[in-house]
């Protein structure tokens, strides 16, 4: 089984991993979250963070964006199920943790983005 490397999953999506993101991943691992959880969390953050870039305006785009949100909800549910399975948390606690972790990871990425328009 391959060893998990901090930043490995975001690299699949061509996202540079910042020190803030790597530190957050290390804290989650230290808190007992699994590498499977980190992998899915990275994907969920990518779906959330980059969604607007993939959809121009128009009817077809709205339909595609609706499907995109469905995938995202399914992924968030899978993350909550993984937390419940691994920690014994109840569904509400698990959903809150997933939401908090996704938001934190997005903030790590958002704060590392260069300003648009060159400055």
CORHUMO-V668359 format. One record per backbone hydrogen bond with DSSP energy under -0.5 kcal/mol. NH is the residue of the N-H (numbers start at 1). CO is the residue of the C=O. Records with the same first field share a line. If there is no record, write none. Layout:
BEGIN
NH = CO, CO
END
This chain:
BEGIN
8 = 5
11 = 7
12 = 8, 9
13 = 9, 10
14 = 11
15 = 10
18 = 16
22 = 18
23 = 19
24 = 20
25 = 21
26 = 22
27 = 23
28 = 24
29 = 25
30 = 26
31 = 27
32 = 29
33 = 28
38 = 34
39 = 35
40 = 36
41 = 37
42 = 38
43 = 39
44 = 40
45 = 41
46 = 42
47 = 43
48 = 44
49 = 45
50 = 46
51 = 47
53 = 50
54 = 50, 51
55 = 52
56 = 54
62 = 58
63 = 59
64 = 60
65 = 61
66 = 62
67 = 63
68 = 64
69 = 65
70 = 66
71 = 67
72 = 68
73 = 69
74 = 70
75 = 71
76 = 72
77 = 73
78 = 74
79 = 75
80 = 76
81 = 77
82 = 78
83 = 79
84 = 80
85 = 81
86 = 82
87 = 83
88 = 83, 84
89 = 83
94 = 90
95 = 91
96 = 92
97 = 93
98 = 94
99 = 95
100 = 96
101 = 97
102 = 98
103 = 99
104 = 100
105 = 101
106 = 102
107 = 103
108 = 104
109 = 105
110 = 106
111 = 107
112 = 109
113 = 110
118 = 115
119 = 116
END
